[in-house]
């Protein structure tokens, strides 16, 4: 009888509509419309958006309930990110050889197709065409990737109810300026779930600062004009400090007697000085003579457990596009493959990426207690954590690996 009663109750519940959920969404939609008029419109008006443009922009906008990181009114934001997850997956997986080969082959073909445009771009901005093509390929598969979301839906949803509403509110105002400029119709203004738009994946604020009309048709079109896409990427890098005539960096071999704890953009020295310590290019070629007196920085993203590099300031300009060492290395490697037929990094990625973030965090806090600067203690092994760990290892009589591993937990 108890089983039958439970089954009957479950059946009734399964057949019962869920008015509470529907009402909650309906109520939120009403609050959203009220927020548009009472909160967003005064700010947009102050920013110079006309009433007609505002009304037209939001006529068909709707909340997208499928986006991540939403915090509907009346709910609590999620807590801190769990520290029980892996610090990151093995970097080797990021550099899929098949994907890089496919992108490079397409990139070389497109370099020929758009050769005249790329020459004009390099003359105007100083950025090599291969770097521009590499970013285009990485961000949108050379414009072939599907760009799924109406940007205004994404930005409005996230400005109204997300974990970072102020960021998306600023981007939403920027998007209104783009629509009012006439560069793109709202129906064509599509982007990612995070609001990054078009083939270069620019946020609206970046579009306003860096998008260019390189084909001369009077519109900055990063959705369908290849010259505008490529020119806008190069303009972005140029404005972020790209140094004309310089490479992004070189894969190297660092001798065992040279400390790996010399990493970071704040420890730059002339590339000739690095060479005098015994650091050599892994290809066997000499460093270009044009680079000898220019500054370079050591980069060991997996410590002694992976490929090693001397990078130029242009590497950190690429990181402005996406703040990740692995991203910038991916772009640099893909660019080399496009321009000169280069291949994979010679150094292999070791058995890294299995540490828990909570364990890395404990290491960081222990190093901080000993007076080391690890940057932000967040369970992620950035360059300050890596070099602090290497310094501590050397002072403790250990072989400096400049990367956290399980054997160091108890020792720290």
C-alpha positions in Angstrom: 0.0 0.0 0.0 2.8 2.4 0.9 4.4 1.7 -2.5 1.1 2.3 -4.3 0.5 5.5 -2.5 4.0 6.8 -3.4 3.5 5.8 -7.0 0.1 7.6 -7.2 1.6 10.8 -5.6 4.5 10.7 -8.1 2.1 10.3 -11.0 0.0 13.2 -9.9 3.0 15.4 -9.5 4.3 14.5 -12.9 1.0 15.5 -14.5 0.6 18.7 -12.6 1.6 21.9 -14.4 4.3 24.0 -12.8 2.7 27.5 -12.6 5.3 28.7 -10.1 8.1 28.4 -12.6 6.1 30.0 -15.4 4.9 32.8 -13.1 8.5 33.4 -11.9 9.7 33.8 -15.5 6.7 35.9 -16.4 7.3 38.1 -13.4 11.0 38.4 -14.3 10.2 39.4 -17.8 7.9 42.2 -16.5 10.7 43.3 -14.2 13.1 43.3 -17.1 10.8 45.7 -19.1 10.5 47.9 -16.1 14.3 47.9 -15.6 14.8 48.9 -19.3 12.6 52.0 -18.9 13.4 53.1 -15.3 17.1 52.2 -15.0 18.8 51.6 -18.4 17.0 54.4 -20.4 18.2 57.3 -18.2 21.8 56.0 -18.4 21.5 55.5 -22.2 20.0 59.0 -22.6 22.8 60.5 -20.6 25.3 58.7 -22.9 23.7 60.4 -25.9 21.4 57.6 -27.2 18.2 59.0 -28.7 14.8 57.9 -27.6 13.9 56.6 -31.0 17.1 54.5 -31.2 16.6 53.1 -27.7 13.0 52.1 -28.5 14.0 50.5 -31.8 16.9 48.6 -30.2 14.7 46.9 -27.6 11.5 46.4 -29.5 12.3 42.7 -30.1 14.8 42.0 -27.4 14.0 39.1 -25.1 15.7 37.5 -22.1 17.8 34.4 -23.0 17.3 32.0 -20.2 19.8 29.5 -21.6 22.9 31.7 -21.0 25.3 30.7 -18.2 26.0 32.7 -15.0 22.5 34.1 -14.6 21.2 35.4 -11.3 17.5 36.1 -11.7 15.9 38.6 -9.3 15.3 37.1 -5.9 18.0 34.4 -6.2 21.5 34.4 -4.7 24.6 34.4 -6.9 26.7 31.3 -7.0 29.4 31.0 -4.4 33.1 31.0 -5.0 34.4 28.7 -7.7 35.1 25.2 -6.3 38.8 24.7 -5.5 38.5 20.9 -5.8 38.8 20.9 -9.5 42.1 20.4 -11.5 44.2 23.5 -11.8 44.0 23.0 -15.6 43.9 20.2 -18.0 47.2 19.2 -19.6 48.4 22.1 -21.8 49.2 19.6 -24.5 45.5 19.1 -25.2 45.2 22.8 -26.1 47.7 22.4 -28.9 45.8 19.8 -31.0 48.1 19.0 -33.8 45.3 18.1 -36.2 43.6 21.4 -35.5 46.7 23.4 -35.9 47.6 21.7 -39.2 44.1 22.3 -40.5 44.1 26.0 -39.5 47.6 26.5 -40.9 46.7 24.9 -44.3 43.6 27.2 -44.6 45.6 30.2 -43.3 48.3 29.7 -46.0 45.6 29.5 -48.7 43.9 32.6 -47.4 47.2 34.4 -47.2 47.4 34.1 -51.0 43.8 35.0 -51.5 44.0 38.2 -49.4 47.7 39.0 -50.1 47.0 42.6 -51.3 44.8 43.4 -48.3 47.3 41.9 -45.9 50.2 44.0 -47.4 48.1 47.1 -46.9 47.3 46.1 -43.4 51.0 45.5 -42.5 52.0 48.8 -44.0 49.3 50.6 -42.1 49.6 48.9 -38.7 52.9 47.0 -38.7 51.3 43.7 -37.8 52.4 40.7 -40.0 49.6 39.1 -42.0 50.3 35.7 -40.5 49.5 36.9 -37.0 46.3 38.6 -38.1 45.3 35.4 -39.9 46.2 33.3 -36.9 43.8 35.3 -34.7 41.1 35.2 -37.3 41.4 31.4 -37.5 41.5 30.9 -33.8 38.5 33.2 -33.0 36.1 32.2 -35.7 37.6 29.6 -38.0 38.4 32.3 -40.6 34.7 33.4 -40.4 33.3 29.9 -41.0 32.2 29.3 -37.4 28.5 29.8 -36.6 28.0 33.0 -34.5 24.8 31.9 -32.7 23.3 34.7 -30.6 21.6 38.1 -31.2 24.0 40.4 -29.3 21.3 42.6 -27.8 19.5 39.6 -26.3 22.8 38.4 -24.7 23.9 41.8 -23.4 20.5 42.8 -22.1 20.0 39.5 -20.3 23.4 39.7 -18.7 23.2 43.3 -17.8 19.8 42.6 -16.1 20.6 39.3 -14.3 24.1 37.9 -14.3 27.1 37.6 -12.0 28.7 40.6 -13.6 25.9 43.0 -14.4 28.0 46.2 -14.4 30.4 44.9 -17.1 27.5 43.9 -19.4 25.6 47.1 -18.7 28.6 49.1 -20.0 28.8 46.8 -23.1 25.0 47.2 -23.7 25.4 51.0 -23.8 28.3 50.5 -26.2 26.1 48.3 -28.4 23.5 51.0 -28.5 26.1 53.4 -29.9 27.1 50.9 -32.5 23.5 50.5 -33.7 22.9 54.2 -33.8 26.1 54.7 -35.8 24.6 52.6 -38.6 27.5 50.2 -38.9 25.3 47.2 -38.6 21.6 46.3 -38.5 20.5 44.8 -35.2 19.4 41.6 -37.0 23.0 41.1 -38.3 24.6 42.0 -34.9 25.4 38.5 -33.7 27.9 37.2 -31.2 28.8 34.6 -28.6 27.1 33.7 -25.3 29.4 36.3 -23.7 28.6 39.1 -26.1 31.7 38.9 -28.2 30.8 40.0 -31.7 31.5 39.0 -35.2 34.5 37.2 -36.7 37.2 38.9 -34.5 35.0 38.4 -31.4 35.1 42.0 -30.2 33.1 43.2 -27.3 31.1 46.3 -28.2 33.4 48.6 -26.3 36.4 47.1 -28.3 34.4 47.6 -31.5 34.0 51.3 -30.8 37.7 51.7 -30.1 39.3 49.4 -32.6 37.0 48.4 -35.5 38.0 50.0 -38.8 36.4 50.5 -42.2 39.2 48.9 -44.2 37.2 48.3 -47.3 36.1 51.9 -47.6 32.4 51.3 -47.9 31.5 53.7 -45.0 30.7 50.9 -42.4 32.8 49.0 -39.9 31.6 45.5 -40.7 33.3 42.8 -38.6 30.5 40.3 -39.5 30.9 39.9 -43.3 33.7 42.2 -44.7 37.0 40.3 -44.7 39.1 43.6 -45.1 37.3 45.1 -42.1 37.8 42.0 -40.0 41.5 41.7 -40.7 42.1 45.5 -40.5 40.3 45.6 -37.2 42.4 42.8 -35.7 45.6 44.5 -36.8 44.4 47.9 -35.5 43.6 46.4 -32.1 47.1 44.9 -31.8 48.7 48.1 -33.0 46.9 50.2 -30.5 47.8 47.7 -27.7 51.5 48.3 -28.5 52.6 45.9 -31.3 56.3 46.6 -32.1 56.7 46.7 -35.9 59.4 44.4 -37.3 59.7 42.2 -34.2 58.8 38.5 -33.8 56.5 37.2 -31.1 59.1 34.9 -29.5 61.2 31.8 -29.9 61.1 28.3 -28.5 64.4 27.8 -26.7 66.5 25.3 -24.6 67.4 26.7 -21.2 70.5 25.0 -19.6 70.0 23.3 -16.3 72.4 25.8 -14.6 70.1 28.8 -15.7 67.4 29.4 -13.2 63.8 29.0 -14.5 62.8 31.5 -11.8 63.7 34.5 -14.1 60.3 34.4 -15.9 58.0 37.3 -16.4 57.5 40.6 -18.3 59.0 42.5 -15.5 62.3 40.7 -15.8 63.1 41.6 -19.4 66.7 41.8 -20.6 68.3 42.1 -24.1 68.0 38.9 -26.0 71.7 38.9 -26.5 72.1 38.8 -22.7 69.8 35.7 -22.5 72.0 34.1 -25.3 75.1 34.7 -23.2 73.7 32.6 -20.4 73.7 29.6 -22.8 70.0 29.8 -23.9 69.7 28.7 -27.5 66.9 28.4 -30.0 65.7 24.9 -30.1 65.7 25.0 -33.9 69.5 25.4 -33.9 69.2 28.8 -35.6 70.8 31.9 -34.1 68.5 34.6 -32.7 67.9 37.2 -35.5 70.6 39.9 -35.4 67.7 42.5 -35.4 66.5 41.1 -32.1 69.9 41.0 -30.3 69.7 44.3 -28.5 65.9 44.3 -28.1 64.2 43.1 -24.9 63.0 39.6 -24.4 61.5 37.7 -21.5 61.7 34.1 -20.3 58.5 32.1 -20.4 58.1 28.6 -18.9 54.3 28.0 -18.8 54.8 24.5 -17.4 58.1 25.2 -15.6 60.8 22.6 -16.5 58.0 20.2 -17.5 57.2 21.7 -20.9 58.4 23.8 -23.8 60.5 26.9 -22.9 60.6 30.3 -24.6 62.1 33.7 -24.9 59.3 36.0 -25.9 59.2 39.6 -27.0 56.8 42.3 -25.9 54.6 41.4 -28.9 53.7 38.1 -27.1 52.1 40.2 -24.3 50.3 42.2 -26.9 48.7 39.0 -28.2 47.7 38.3 -24.6 45.8 41.5 -24.6 43.5 39.8 -27.1 43.0 36.9 -24.7 44.8 36.9 -21.3 46.2 33.4 -21.5 49.8 32.3 -22.0 48.5 29.2 -23.9 46.3 31.3 -26.2 49.3 33.6 -27.1 51.5 30.6 -27.7 48.8 29.0 -29.9 48.6 32.2 -32.0 52.4 32.5 -32.2 52.8 28.9 -33.3 50.0 29.1 -35.8 51.4 32.3 -37.2 54.8 30.6 -37.7 53.1 27.7 -39.5 51.3 30.1 -41.8 54.3 32.3 -42.6 57.1 29.8 -42.8 55.6 26.3 -42.6 56.8 25.7 -39.1 55.6 22.8 -37.0 54.8 21.8 -33.4 56.8 23.0 -30.5 59.8 20.6 -30.0 59.5 20.5 -26.2 56.9 18.1 -24.9 54.3 19.0 -22.3 55.0 16.9 -19.2 52.6 15.3 -16.8 51.2 18.5 -15.4 47.7 19.8 -14.7 46.7 17.1 -12.2 47.0 19.3 -9.1 43.8 20.4 -7.3 43.3 24.1 -7.2 42.9 23.9 -3.5 46.4 22.4 -3.2 47.9 25.1 -5.4 46.2 27.7 -3.3 47.7 26.3 -0.2 51.1 26.4 -1.8 50.6 30.0 -2.8 49.5 31.0 0.7 52.5 29.2 2.2 54.8 31.0 -0.2 53.2 34.3 0.7 53.8 33.6 4.4 57.5 33.2 3.5 57.5 36.6 1.8 57.2 35.6 -1.8 55.1 37.5 -4.3 52.8 35.0 -6.0 50.5 37.5 -7.6 46.8 36.7 -6.9 46.4 33.6 -4.6 43.7 31.9 -6.6 44.9 28.3 -7.1 46.2 29.1 -10.6 50.0 28.9 -11.3 50.8 32.1 -13.0 54.3 33.3 -13.7 54.7 34.9 -10.3 53.7 31.7 -8.6 56.0 29.7 -10.9 59.1 31.8 -10.3 58.4 32.1 -6.5 58.2 28.4 -6.3 61.5 28.1 -8.3 63.2 30.5 -6.0 62.0 28.7 -2.9 63.1 25.3 -4.3 66.6 26.6 -5.0 66.9 28.1 -1.5 65.7 24.9 0.0 68.3 22.8 -1.8 65.8 21.3 -4.2 66.0 21.1 -8.0 64.1 24.1 -9.3 61.2 23.0 -11.5 59.2 26.2 -11.3 55.9 24.4 -11.2 53.7 23.0 -8.4 53.5 19.2 -8.1 52.2 16.8 -5.4 55.6 16.1 -4.0 56.0 19.7 -2.9 52.8 19.9 -0.8 54.3 18.5 2.4 57.6 20.3 1.9 56.0 23.7 1.6 
